Amino acid sequence: MALLLPLSAFSLAGSPAAASPARTETVVLAAERQSKVHRPTLERLKRDAARKGISLEQAVDAYIAQKAKTDPAATANWPDGPVDIPDVAIDDLSAAHIEVLKGMAQAQGVSFSEAIERHGSWPSAKQKLVQLQQAFKGEFAGGERAADGSHVWLGFKGDIPAPAIETAKTLPLRVELQGRLGYTEAELNDTKKRVHHALRDDPRFSDVASYYDAKTGTVHSLVVPAPAAKASVQDNAVDSAVSSLVTNPSITVDVTVTDGPVASTFSSTATSASVSTSAADPYIRGGGNLGDCTSNFNVVATWDYETRRHGTAGHCANGASTRTYCNYSIDGGNCTGISLTNSCWLGCAYGEAALYTRGGLTLTRTFYWSSNQKAYVDAEDPVQWVGDDVCKWGKSTGTTCGTVQRTNWSNGTADNLFVTDQPAGTECDHGDSGGPAFMGGPSAGFTAYGIVVGQGALVGQTGLYCAYSHVTVYRDAFGYRIWNRE
């Protein structure tokens, strides 16, 4: 557990005129008055399950299996070969999304039915909110969804835009909108970066991690003092130069001094393996075995559809200009040597990622979401939100699910990461680096969400939690996007 040192927390602002609750504007839309989601097929399956004395999950699985056998459309759009999740839906829930909901039920200790109620509508709701976020980019202060899916919060720098209220009325959950906060999400992120980089470059600190809380307009930084500077940090706290970096009076900074750790990557060293391309399965796909790392998704250049690469975490490329990729035994364990073409890690402003060639195998739009199951990717998530449901696959800890706790998180090596509520060590560990993080969506296949990179700490919480890079790093750092079914 982190030990807080004396005088360890400080609120620093450009001036004392921070926004006060009395000046803010609040609109609350009660859940009982919001639109409702109707799922007639799911309701029928609930009745069938009760009549047969089986679980809802068993009834849903049986329905999907039957549709996969009898509906040609369930397997028609498999351009890169067969996968384990058919293109079948139950009302608004795709078979891929249903697998995520099973994982969320296990992660949150609730029934499958409760997980559907909590999280089934979020992909569609988020699509509307992202459109709103983009439309009011100059006013948007942030958005956060509760981990139990019960409500969502939206904030704005000035008055709440009327279209935001109209959009919020179409969502099937409680919505709280706040206006006149005095800051935008972009201003929060800019302040966080300036403060974080100043603390990171301060020789008194051996490590630092930072993120912002959009609801309170607070940038949080956790710093670990270097052994030689420990006493001076206790006495003098944070250099006054930090406060001068905060130019918006509505934004505050809270610095917590701790004995750490506050972040770590799952360090890796490329391992050798026999290379064979003679097995039956000729494909290189996301989630494959990279020795001491796991591969991510396959990507395609935004400027040239024929230029494609194989992704993983940025630190997996550290000292590894070549790697060996292998499929899992379910597909014959086929291996090939791959070569590094791009990497973004130390000091990377966009996140953390690396790109490799395909070697002697064929790239696909599929990925392993467990060691013996694969599925298609149909979309990439455009913007990370606090409260997003996310699952990941890694070769060490398998498939686990959780919710995003903080976005735009920075550690000593990269910015624009996110931290979940998944405990490090049990739900992510060495060997998982580079693994695919994914979520359900309105489309038939999974939505690509992130890249496993390590672990991070959050203010007020003990221990370390799984940290990821968002898939937008591929576009921002290299000009590539997730290769998905068109």
Secondary structure in CASP SS format (residue, H / E / C, confidence):
PFRMAT SS
TARGET T0000
AUTHOR 0000-0000-0000
METHOD secondary structure of the structure
MODEL  1
M C 1.00
A C 1.00
L C 1.00
L C 1.00
L C 1.00
P C 1.00
L C 1.00
S C 1.00
A E 1.00
F E 1.00
S E 1.00
L E 1.00
A C 1.00
G C 1.00
S C 1.00
P C 1.00
A C 1.00
A C 1.00
A C 1.00
S C 1.00
P H 1.00
A H 1.00
R H 1.00
T C 1.00
E E 1.00
T E 1.00
V E 1.00
V E 1.00
L E 1.00
A C 1.00
A H 1.00
E H 1.00
R H 1.00
Q C 1.00
S C 1.00
K C 1.00
V C 1.00
H C 1.00
R C 1.00
P H 1.00
T H 1.00
L H 1.00
E H 1.00
R H 1.00
L H 1.00
K H 1.00
R H 1.00
D H 1.00
A H 1.00
A H 1.00
R H 1.00
K H 1.00
G C 1.00
I C 1.00
S C 1.00
L H 1.00
E H 1.00
Q H 1.00
A H 1.00
V H 1.00
D H 1.00
A H 1.00
Y H 1.00
I H 1.00
A H 1.00
Q H 1.00
K H 1.00
A H 1.00
K H 1.00
T H 1.00
D C 1.00
P C 1.00
A H 1.00
A H 1.00
T H 1.00
A H 1.00
N C 1.00
W C 1.00
P C 1.00
D C 1.00
G C 1.00
P C 1.00
V C 1.00
D C 1.00
I C 1.00
P C 1.00
D C 1.00
V C 1.00
A E 1.00
I E 1.00
D C 1.00
D C 1.00
L E 1.00
S E 1.00
A H 1.00
A H 1.00
H H 1.00
I H 1.00
E H 1.00
V H 1.00
L H 1.00
K H 1.00
G H 1.00
M H 1.00
A H 1.00
Q H 1.00
A H 1.00
Q H 1.00
G C 1.00
V C 1.00
S C 1.00
F H 1.00
S H 1.00
E H 1.00
A H 1.00
I H 1.00
E H 1.00
R H 1.00
H H 1.00
G C 1.00
S C 1.00
W H 1.00
P H 1.00
S H 1.00
A H 1.00
K H 1.00
Q H 1.00
K H 1.00
L H 1.00
V H 1.00
Q H 1.00
L H 1.00
Q H 1.00
Q H 1.00
A H 1.00
F C 1.00
K C 1.00
G C 1.00
E C 1.00
F E 1.00
A E 1.00
G E 1.00
G E 1.00
E E 1.00
R E 1.00
A C 1.00
A C 1.00
D C 1.00
G C 1.00
S C 1.00
H E 1.00
V E 1.00
W E 1.00
L E 1.00
G E 1.00
F E 1.00
K C 1.00
G C 1.00
D C 1.00
I C 1.00
P C 1.00
A H 1.00
P H 1.00
A H 1.00
I H 1.00
E H 1.00
T H 1.00
A H 1.00
K C 1.00
T C 1.00
L C 1.00
P C 1.00
L C 1.00
R E 1.00
V E 1.00
E E 1.00
L E 1.00
Q E 1.00
G E 1.00
R C 1.00
L C 1.00
G C 1.00
Y C 1.00
T C 1.00
E H 1.00
A H 1.00
E H 1.00
L H 1.00
N H 1.00
D H 1.00
T H 1.00
K H 1.00
K H 1.00
R H 1.00
V H 1.00
H H 1.00
H H 1.00
A H 1.00
L H 1.00
R H 1.00
D C 1.00
D C 1.00
P C 1.00
R C 1.00
F E 1.00
S E 1.00
D E 1.00
V E 1.00
A E 1.00
S E 1.00
Y E 1.00
Y E 1.00
D E 1.00
A C 1.00
K C 1.00
T C 1.00
G C 1.00
T E 1.00
V E 1.00
H E 1.00
S E 1.00
L E 1.00
V E 1.00
V E 1.00
P E 1.00
A C 1.00
P H 1.00
A H 1.00
A H 1.00
K H 1.00
A H 1.00
S H 1.00
V H 1.00
Q H 1.00
D H 1.00
N H 1.00
A C 1.00
V C 1.00
D C 1.00
S C 1.00
A H 1.00
V H 1.00
S H 1.00
S H 1.00
L C 1.00
V C 1.00
T C 1.00
N C 1.00
P C 1.00
S C 1.00
I C 1.00
T E 1.00
V E 1.00
D E 1.00
V E 1.00
T E 1.00
V E 1.00
T C 1.00
D C 1.00
G C 1.00
P C 1.00
V C 1.00
A E 1.00
S E 1.00
T E 1.00
F C 1.00
S C 1.00
S C 1.00
T C 1.00
A C 1.00
T C 1.00
S C 1.00
A C 1.00
S C 1.00
V C 1.00
S C 1.00
T C 1.00
S C 1.00
A C 1.00
A C 1.00
D C 1.00
P C 1.00
Y E 1.00
I E 1.00
R E 1.00
G E 1.00
G C 1.00
G C 1.00
N E 1.00
L C 1.00
G C 1.00
D C 1.00
C C 1.00
T E 1.00
S C 1.00
N C 1.00
F C 1.00
N E 1.00
V E 1.00
V E 1.00
A E 1.00
T C 1.00
W C 1.00
D C 1.00
Y C 1.00
E C 1.00
T C 1.00
R E 1.00
R E 1.00
H E 1.00
G E 1.00
T E 1.00
A C 1.00
G H 1.00
H H 1.00
C H 1.00
A H 1.00
N C 1.00
G C 1.00
A C 1.00
S C 1.00
T E 1.00
R E 1.00
T E 1.00
Y E 1.00
C E 1.00
N C 1.00
Y C 1.00
S H 1.00
I H 1.00
D H 1.00
G C 1.00
G C 1.00
N C 1.00
C E 1.00
T E 1.00
G E 1.00
I E 1.00
S E 1.00
L E 1.00
T E 1.00
N E 1.00
S E 1.00
C E 1.00
W C 1.00
L C 1.00
G C 1.00
C E 1.00
A C 1.00
Y C 1.00
G C 1.00
E C 1.00
A E 1.00
A E 1.00
L E 1.00
Y E 1.00
T C 1.00
R C 1.00
G C 1.00
G C 1.00
L C 1.00
T E 1.00
L E 1.00
T E 1.00
R E 1.00
T E 1.00
F E 1.00
Y E 1.00
W E 1.00
S E 1.00
S C 1.00
N C 1.00
Q E 1.00
K E 1.00
A E 1.00
Y E 1.00
V E 1.00
D E 1.00
A E 1.00
E E 1.00
D C 1.00
P C 1.00
V C 1.00
Q C 1.00
W C 1.00
V E 1.00
G C 1.00
D C 1.00
D E 1.00
V E 1.00
C E 1.00
K E 1.00
W E 1.00
G E 1.00
K C 1.00
S C 1.00
T C 1.00
G E 1.00
T E 1.00
T E 1.00
C E 1.00
G E 1.00
T E 1.00
V E 1.00
Q E 1.00
R E 1.00
T E 1.00
N E 1.00
W E 1.00
S E 1.00
N C 1.00
G C 1.00
T C 1.00
A E 1.00
D C 1.00
N C 1.00
L E 1.00
F E 1.00
V E 1.00
T E 1.00
D E 1.00
Q E 1.00
P E 1.00
A C 1.00
G C 1.00
T C 1.00
E C 1.00
C C 1.00
D C 1.00
H C 1.00
G C 1.00
D C 1.00
S C 1.00
G C 1.00
G C 1.00
P E 1.00
A E 1.00
F E 1.00
M E 1.00
G C 1.00
G C 1.00
P C 1.00
S C 1.00
A C 1.00
G C 1.00
F E 1.00
T E 1.00
A E 1.00
Y E 1.00
G E 1.00
I E 1.00
V E 1.00
V E 1.00
G E 1.00
Q E 1.00
G E 1.00
A C 1.00
L C 1.00
V C 1.00
G C 1.00
Q C 1.00
T C 1.00
G C 1.00
L C 1.00
Y E 1.00
C E 1.00
A E 1.00
Y E 1.00
S E 1.00
H E 1.00
V C 1.00
T H 1.00
V H 1.00
Y H 1.00
R H 1.00
D H 1.00
A H 1.00
F H 1.00
G C 1.00
Y E 1.00
R E 1.00
I E 1.00
W C 1.00
N C 1.00
R C 1.00
E C 1.00
END
